[in-house]
Amino acid sequence: MFRLIIASTFLASFIGFAVPTSAQDEVKVIRAGQLLDVTNGRMLSDQLIVVRNNVIEAVGDANRINIPSGAIEIDLSNSTILPGLIDAHVHLTSDASVNGYDSLSRSSIRNALYGTYSAGLTLRSGFTTVRNVGAVAYGDVALRDSIVDGEVAGPRMIVAGQSLGITGGHCDNNLLPAEYDFNAGGVADGPWALRQKVRENNKYSADLIKFCATGGVMSKGTSLGAQQFTQEEMNAIVDEAHTLGMKVAAHAHGTNGIQAAIRAGVDSIEHASILDDETIRLALEYETALVMDIYVSDYILESGTEVGMLEESLAKEREVGQVQRESFQRAHAAGVNIVFGSDAGVYPHGLNGRQFSKMVEFGMSPMQAIQAATLKAAALLGLENQVGTLNEGAYADLIAVQGNPLENVSLLENIGFVMKDGEVFLNQFSN
């Protein structure tokens, strides 16, 4: 290959033209009235961001940065620029309007096609990176790859493939009667069977492993407080995944299941609804991230009946919603690492930003809530210094709003400008 490159360069110069280099680079310069520096926790005024192709090349005071010749200029001098947001708990192939027994009519292909729609909504709402924690038939893997190849517009995706669960657990499908003899694709029982499932997910190009450590709100016949998987089984899942270089997320509402998953070494607990002092202590000791979806309860209780959620699910949400929010308050006050995750797919995609106001209502400052959806989420996804920041060398993922989100965090529910990988997908503010 090296000889081929040298030969090609020599031939090109010999016949009178140069091999294309950086002359083909596309350069954009964005003028920011205000820029939120999430790394240092401060708001900066009159900044310029230079983007070359899909990477931030320079950022700083407008009077100190030279605008490259031929650069495309984007004037956002009346706006506040932030890093593109990250949602660490979504289900892009899930349609919030299809629930309960109606969900049995949806094929895995139909779900994946729906994902192309929800991916666009999510990107235009300002979330340029997401972690998709579970999809049937590896629909999220297909969607991720289609976005990477430029066939579909959507956020950068880190995907879990099929969620692992016990027979009859939250990650199984419990709606069909026995004569159908059906289990969800990620169901397995016993340590070695679970190691095989981890390997299978890795084989089919999942980025991380997600398993269900307790029952859940949306599943038929499961209890929120009941642990699913033994400690030995959880240990096997985490050990196998980490051996393969994959992070692990554990769905867990109940205290026993949360504690067992933390002791197994998971990287994050999803939902983390029922926390006691010992569980909070363990999360701090193991440095486990909690991804707590404290907006979704509003949607379930307000719209669940209308969209066909089972009464059993509504009853469980009435039981756990406020408890989860109180747990959020206590965990944040104790200094636990809380990462932004919305559970979009249970509620309509594109409304992810509504969670920010809840995070502030239940104890965070606006800056802390934004950092949970930028710096902290990037670290959990293994993408630190690549996304969730406007520092030089990061991907050119950025958004803009009019006004100051540190004064009114609900501004993040209405994003006016979205750039991902240097490409503008939404611009309501500029020329």
C-alpha positions as CSV (number, residue, x, y, z in Angstrom):
1,M,0.0,0.0,0.0
2,F,2.9,2.4,0.9
3,R,4.6,1.7,-2.5
4,L,1.2,2.4,-4.2
5,I,0.8,5.7,-2.5
6,I,4.3,6.8,-3.5
7,A,3.9,5.7,-7.0
8,S,0.6,7.5,-7.4
9,T,2.0,10.7,-6.0
10,F,5.0,10.5,-8.4
11,L,2.7,9.8,-11.4
12,A,0.4,12.7,-10.5
13,S,3.2,15.2,-10.3
14,F,4.8,13.8,-13.5
15,I,1.7,14.4,-15.6
16,G,1.1,17.9,-14.3
17,F,-1.4,17.8,-11.4
18,A,-1.2,17.4,-7.6
19,V,-2.8,14.8,-5.5
20,P,-5.7,16.4,-3.6
21,T,-5.0,17.1,0.0
22,S,-6.5,19.6,2.5
23,A,-7.6,21.8,-0.3
24,Q,-10.8,19.7,-0.4
25,D,-11.5,20.3,3.3
26,E,-14.7,22.1,4.1
27,V,-14.3,24.8,6.7
28,K,-17.1,26.4,8.6
29,V,-16.9,29.3,11.1
30,I,-19.6,29.7,13.7
31,R,-20.0,33.0,15.5
32,A,-21.5,32.5,18.9
33,G,-23.0,35.3,20.9
34,Q,-22.6,33.1,24.0
35,L,-20.9,29.7,24.3
36,L,-21.5,27.4,27.3
37,D,-18.1,25.9,28.3
38,V,-19.3,22.7,30.1
39,T,-15.8,21.6,30.8
40,N,-15.0,24.6,33.0
41,G,-18.6,25.4,34.0
42,R,-18.7,28.9,32.6
43,M,-20.5,31.0,30.0
44,L,-18.3,32.8,27.4
45,S,-19.2,35.7,25.2
46,D,-18.4,36.6,21.6
47,Q,-16.7,33.3,20.5
48,L,-15.7,31.8,17.2
49,I,-15.7,28.1,16.5
50,V,-13.7,26.8,13.5
51,V,-14.9,23.5,12.1
52,R,-12.8,21.6,9.5
53,N,-14.8,18.8,8.0
54,N,-16.3,17.0,11.1
55,V,-13.9,18.2,13.8
56,I,-13.6,21.4,15.9
57,E,-10.3,22.9,14.8
58,A,-10.3,26.0,17.0
59,V,-12.5,27.8,19.5
60,G,-11.9,31.1,21.3
61,D,-12.4,34.9,21.4
62,A,-13.7,36.2,18.1
63,N,-11.0,38.9,18.0
64,R,-8.2,36.4,18.4
65,I,-9.1,33.8,15.8
66,N,-8.4,34.3,12.1
67,I,-11.2,33.3,9.8
68,P,-9.8,30.9,7.2
69,S,-10.1,32.0,3.6
70,G,-13.1,30.6,1.9
71,A,-14.8,29.4,5.1
72,I,-18.6,29.2,5.3
73,E,-19.7,31.6,8.0
74,I,-22.7,30.8,10.3
75,D,-23.9,33.8,12.3
76,L,-25.3,32.7,15.7
77,S,-24.4,35.9,17.4
78,N,-27.8,36.2,19.0
79,S,-27.8,32.7,20.3
80,T,-26.2,30.5,22.9
81,I,-24.1,27.5,21.7
82,L,-23.7,24.3,23.6
83,P,-22.2,20.9,22.8
84,G,-24.6,18.5,21.2
85,L,-26.6,16.7,23.9
86,I,-26.3,13.0,24.8
87,D,-29.2,10.8,25.9
88,A,-27.8,7.6,27.6
89,H,-31.1,5.7,27.6
90,V,-33.3,5.6,24.5
91,H,-35.2,3.0,22.4
92,L,-35.2,4.5,18.9
93,T,-37.0,1.5,17.4
94,S,-39.9,1.7,19.9
95,D,-43.0,3.7,19.1
96,A,-44.6,5.2,22.3
97,S,-48.0,5.0,20.7
98,V,-48.0,1.2,20.4
99,N,-48.2,-0.6,23.8
100,G,-49.5,-3.7,25.4
101,Y,-51.1,-6.3,23.2
102,D,-51.0,-3.9,20.2
103,S,-47.2,-4.3,20.2
104,L,-47.6,-7.9,19.1
105,S,-48.7,-6.6,15.6
106,R,-45.3,-4.9,15.0
107,S,-42.6,-6.9,13.2
108,S,-39.0,-6.3,13.9
109,I,-38.6,-4.9,10.4
110,R,-41.4,-2.4,11.0
111,N,-39.7,-1.4,14.3
112,A,-36.4,-0.8,12.5
113,L,-38.1,1.3,9.9
114,Y,-39.8,3.4,12.6
115,G,-36.3,3.9,14.0
116,T,-35.4,5.9,10.9
117,Y,-38.2,8.3,11.7
118,S,-37.4,8.6,15.4
119,A,-33.7,9.1,14.8
120,G,-34.5,12.2,12.8
121,L,-36.7,13.6,15.5
122,T,-34.1,12.9,18.1
123,L,-31.3,14.6,16.1
124,R,-33.4,17.7,15.4
125,S,-34.2,18.0,19.1
126,G,-30.5,18.6,19.8
127,F,-29.4,15.1,20.9
128,T,-26.5,14.3,18.6
129,T,-25.4,11.1,20.4
130,V,-27.6,8.4,22.1
131,R,-27.1,5.1,23.8
132,N,-29.8,2.7,22.6
133,V,-30.4,0.2,25.4
134,G,-32.2,-2.7,23.8
135,A,-33.9,-3.5,20.5
136,V,-35.4,-6.7,19.1
137,A,-33.6,-8.5,16.3
138,Y,-30.6,-6.1,16.4
139,G,-32.7,-3.3,14.9
140,D,-30.6,-0.7,16.6
141,V,-27.4,-2.2,15.1
142,A,-28.9,-1.8,11.6
143,L,-30.1,1.7,12.4
144,R,-26.7,2.7,13.7
145,D,-24.9,1.4,10.7
146,S,-27.4,3.1,8.3
147,I,-26.7,6.4,10.0
148,V,-22.9,5.9,9.8
149,D,-23.2,5.1,6.1
150,G,-25.2,8.3,5.5
151,E,-28.4,6.6,4.4
152,V,-30.4,7.9,7.4
153,A,-30.1,11.2,9.3
154,G,-29.8,10.5,13.0
155,P,-27.6,10.8,16.1
156,R,-24.4,9.0,16.7
157,M,-25.5,5.7,18.3
158,I,-24.0,3.3,20.9
159,V,-26.2,0.2,20.8
160,A,-26.9,-2.8,23.0
161,G,-28.6,-5.1,20.6
162,Q,-30.9,-7.6,22.3
163,S,-31.4,-7.1,26.0
164,L,-30.6,-10.1,28.2
165,G,-33.2,-11.4,30.6
166,I,-34.5,-14.4,32.5
167,T,-37.3,-16.5,31.3
168,G,-40.5,-14.6,32.1
169,G,-38.6,-11.5,33.2
170,H,-38.8,-7.9,32.1
171,C,-36.6,-8.5,29.1
172,D,-38.8,-11.4,27.9
173,N,-42.1,-11.1,26.0
174,N,-44.8,-12.2,28.4
175,L,-47.9,-11.3,26.4
176,L,-48.3,-14.6,24.4
177,P,-49.9,-17.8,25.9
178,A,-47.9,-21.0,26.5
179,E,-48.8,-22.7,23.3
180,Y,-46.7,-20.2,21.3
181,D,-43.6,-21.3,23.3
182,F,-42.0,-17.9,22.6
183,N,-39.0,-16.2,24.3
184,A,-37.4,-12.9,23.5
185,G,-34.1,-13.2,21.7
186,G,-31.9,-12.2,24.7
187,V,-33.5,-14.7,27.2
188,A,-31.1,-17.1,28.9
189,D,-30.8,-18.8,32.3
190,G,-27.6,-19.8,34.0
191,P,-24.1,-18.4,33.9
192,W,-22.8,-20.2,30.8
193,A,-25.9,-19.7,28.8
194,L,-25.6,-15.9,29.6
195,R,-22.0,-15.9,28.6
196,Q,-23.1,-17.3,25.2
197,K,-25.7,-14.5,24.9
198,V,-23.0,-11.9,25.6
199,R,-20.8,-13.4,22.9
200,E,-23.8,-13.5,20.5
201,N,-24.4,-9.8,21.0
202,N,-20.8,-9.1,20.4
203,K,-20.8,-11.3,17.3
204,Y,-23.6,-9.2,15.8
205,S,-21.9,-5.9,16.5
206,A,-23.6,-4.6,19.7
207,D,-21.4,-2.0,21.4
208,L,-22.5,-2.8,25.0
209,I,-24.6,-5.3,27.0
210,K,-27.9,-4.4,28.7
211,F,-29.6,-6.9,31.1
212,C,-32.6,-6.7,33.3
213,A,-31.8,-7.1,37.0
214,T,-35.4,-6.6,38.2
215,G,-38.9,-6.4,36.9
216,G,-40.2,-3.3,35.1
217,V,-43.1,-0.9,34.7
218,M,-43.9,-1.9,31.1
219,S,-43.7,-5.7,31.3
220,K,-46.6,-8.0,32.1
221,G,-46.3,-10.0,35.3
222,T,-43.1,-8.7,36.8
223,S,-42.6,-7.0,40.1
224,L,-40.5,-3.9,40.4
225,G,-38.9,-5.0,43.6
226,A,-38.1,-8.5,42.6
227,Q,-34.5,-9.3,41.6
228,Q,-34.0,-11.1,38.3
229,F,-30.8,-13.1,37.8
230,T,-28.8,-14.5,40.7
231,Q,-25.6,-12.8,41.7
232,E,-23.6,-15.6,40.0
233,E,-25.5,-14.9,36.7
234,M,-24.9,-11.2,36.9
235,N,-21.2,-11.8,37.6
236,A,-21.0,-14.0,34.5
237,I,-22.6,-11.3,32.3
238,V,-20.4,-8.5,33.5
239,D,-17.2,-10.6,33.4
240,E,-17.8,-11.9,29.9
241,A,-18.7,-8.4,28.6
242,H,-15.8,-6.7,30.2
243,T,-13.5,-9.4,28.9
244,L,-14.7,-8.5,25.4
245,G,-14.3,-4.8,26.0
246,M,-18.0,-4.1,26.3
247,K,-19.6,-1.9,29.0
248,V,-22.7,-3.1,30.8
249,A,-26.0,-1.4,31.7
250,A,-28.4,-3.0,34.1
251,H,-32.1,-2.2,34.1
252,A,-33.0,-2.2,37.8
253,H,-35.8,-0.6,39.9
254,G,-35.7,-2.6,43.2
255,T,-33.0,-2.3,45.8
256,N,-31.8,-5.9,45.9
257,G,-31.4,-6.1,42.1
258,I,-29.6,-2.7,42.1
259,Q,-27.2,-3.8,44.8
260,A,-26.5,-7.1,43.1
261,A,-25.8,-5.5,39.8
262,I,-23.4,-2.9,41.3
263,R,-21.5,-5.7,43.1
264,A,-21.3,-7.5,39.8
265,G,-19.4,-4.4,38.4
266,V,-21.9,-3.0,35.9
267,D,-21.1,0.4,34.5
268,S,-24.5,1.9,34.9
269,I,-27.8,1.3,36.6
270,E,-30.8,2.2,34.5
271,H,-33.9,3.8,36.3
272,A,-32.4,3.2,39.8
273,S,-35.8,3.9,41.3
274,I,-35.7,2.5,44.9
275,L,-32.5,3.6,46.6
276,D,-31.7,3.2,50.3
277,D,-28.6,4.5,52.1
278,E,-26.6,1.3,51.5
279,T,-27.4,1.3,47.8
280,I,-26.2,4.9,47.5
281,R,-23.1,4.0,49.4
282,L,-22.4,1.1,47.0
283,A,-22.9,3.3,44.0
284,L,-20.3,5.7,45.4
285,E,-17.9,2.9,46.3
286,Y,-18.1,1.3,42.9
287,E,-18.3,4.6,41.0
288,T,-21.4,3.3,39.3
289,A,-23.4,5.7,37.1
290,L,-27.1,6.0,37.7
291,V,-29.2,6.8,34.7
292,M,-32.5,8.0,36.1
293,D,-35.4,8.8,33.8
294,I,-37.4,11.1,36.0
295,Y,-39.5,12.9,33.3
296,V,-41.2,9.8,31.8
297,S,-43.5,9.3,34.8
298,D,-45.4,12.4,33.8
299,Y,-46.1,11.0,30.4
300,I,-47.1,7.6,31.5
301,L,-49.6,8.8,34.1
302,E,-51.0,11.5,31.8
303,S,-51.2,9.6,28.5
304,G,-50.7,5.9,29.3
305,T,-54.4,5.0,29.1
306,E,-54.8,6.9,25.8
307,V,-51.9,5.0,24.2
308,G,-52.9,1.6,25.3
309,M,-50.6,0.9,28.2
310,L,-51.7,-2.0,30.4
311,E,-53.4,-1.0,33.7
312,E,-50.8,-3.2,35.4
313,S,-48.1,-0.8,34.0
314,L,-50.0,2.3,35.1
315,A,-50.4,0.9,38.6
316,K,-46.7,0.2,38.9
317,E,-45.8,3.7,37.7
318,R,-48.1,5.2,40.3
319,E,-46.2,3.2,42.8
320,V,-42.7,4.0,41.8
321,G,-42.7,7.4,40.0
322,Q,-42.4,9.7,43.1
323,V,-40.1,7.2,44.9
324,Q,-37.7,7.4,42.0
325,R,-37.6,11.2,42.1
326,E,-37.0,11.2,45.8
327,S,-34.2,8.7,45.2
328,F,-32.8,11.0,42.6
329,Q,-32.7,13.9,45.1
330,R,-30.9,11.8,47.7
331,A,-28.4,10.3,45.3
332,H,-27.5,13.7,43.8
333,A,-27.1,15.2,47.3
334,A,-24.7,12.4,48.2
335,G,-22.6,13.0,45.1
336,V,-23.5,9.9,43.0
337,N,-22.6,10.2,39.3
338,I,-26.0,10.8,37.7
339,V,-26.1,10.7,33.8
340,F,-28.9,12.0,31.6
341,G,-31.2,9.2,30.3
342,S,-34.8,9.8,29.3
343,D,-36.2,6.4,28.3
344,A,-37.5,8.0,25.0
345,G,-39.6,5.4,23.2
346,V,-41.8,4.9,26.3
347,Y,-42.7,8.5,25.5
348,P,-42.6,10.2,22.1
349,H,-39.1,10.7,20.6
350,G,-38.0,14.3,20.2
351,L,-39.2,15.3,23.7
352,N,-36.0,14.2,25.4
353,G,-35.2,17.8,26.5
354,R,-38.2,17.8,28.9
355,Q,-36.1,15.9,31.4
356,F,-33.8,18.8,32.1
357,S,-36.5,20.8,34.0
358,K,-37.2,17.7,36.2
359,M,-33.5,17.3,37.0
360,V,-33.4,20.9,38.1
361,E,-36.7,20.6,40.0
362,F,-35.3,17.7,42.0
363,G,-32.0,19.1,43.0
364,M,-29.5,19.8,40.2
365,S,-28.4,23.2,39.0
366,P,-28.9,23.9,35.3
367,M,-25.2,23.5,34.7
368,Q,-25.1,20.1,36.5
369,A,-28.1,18.9,34.5
370,I,-26.4,20.0,31.2
371,Q,-23.1,18.4,32.3
372,A,-25.0,15.1,32.9
373,A,-26.1,15.2,29.3
374,T,-22.6,16.2,28.0
375,L,-19.4,15.4,29.9
376,K,-20.8,12.7,32.2
377,A,-22.8,11.0,29.4
378,A,-19.8,11.0,27.1
379,A,-17.6,9.4,29.8
380,L,-20.2,6.6,30.4
381,L,-20.4,5.9,26.6
382,G,-16.6,5.8,26.4
383,L,-16.6,8.8,24.1
384,E,-14.9,11.4,26.4
385,N,-13.1,14.2,24.5
386,Q,-14.9,13.2,21.4
387,V,-18.5,14.3,22.1
388,G,-20.2,16.3,24.8
389,T,-17.6,19.1,24.6
390,L,-16.7,22.0,22.4
391,N,-12.9,21.6,22.9
392,E,-10.5,21.5,20.0
393,G,-10.3,18.0,18.5
394,A,-13.8,16.9,19.4
395,Y,-16.4,16.0,16.8
396,A,-18.3,19.1,15.5
397,D,-21.5,18.3,17.3
398,L,-23.2,21.5,18.6
399,I,-26.5,23.1,19.2
400,A,-27.9,26.6,19.8
401,V,-30.8,28.2,21.6
402,Q,-31.9,31.7,22.0
403,G,-31.6,32.9,25.6
404,N,-29.5,31.5,28.5
405,P,-30.2,27.9,29.5
406,L,-28.5,28.5,32.8
407,E,-31.3,30.9,33.7
408,N,-34.1,28.9,32.1
409,V,-33.1,25.3,31.4
410,S,-36.4,24.6,29.7
411,L,-35.0,26.4,26.6
412,L,-33.4,23.1,25.9
413,E,-36.8,21.8,24.9
414,N,-36.8,24.0,21.8
415,I,-33.5,23.7,20.0
416,G,-33.1,26.1,17.0
417,F,-29.8,24.9,15.5
418,V,-28.2,21.5,15.3
419,M,-24.9,20.5,13.8
420,K,-23.5,16.9,13.9
421,D,-20.2,15.9,12.4
422,G,-19.9,19.4,10.9
423,E,-23.2,19.1,9.0
424,V,-26.1,21.4,9.7
425,F,-29.3,19.6,10.2
426,L,-31.4,22.4,11.6
427,N,-31.0,26.2,11.5
428,Q,-33.8,28.5,12.5
429,F,-31.5,31.4,13.6
430,S,-29.1,32.2,10.8
431,N,-28.7,33.0,7.1
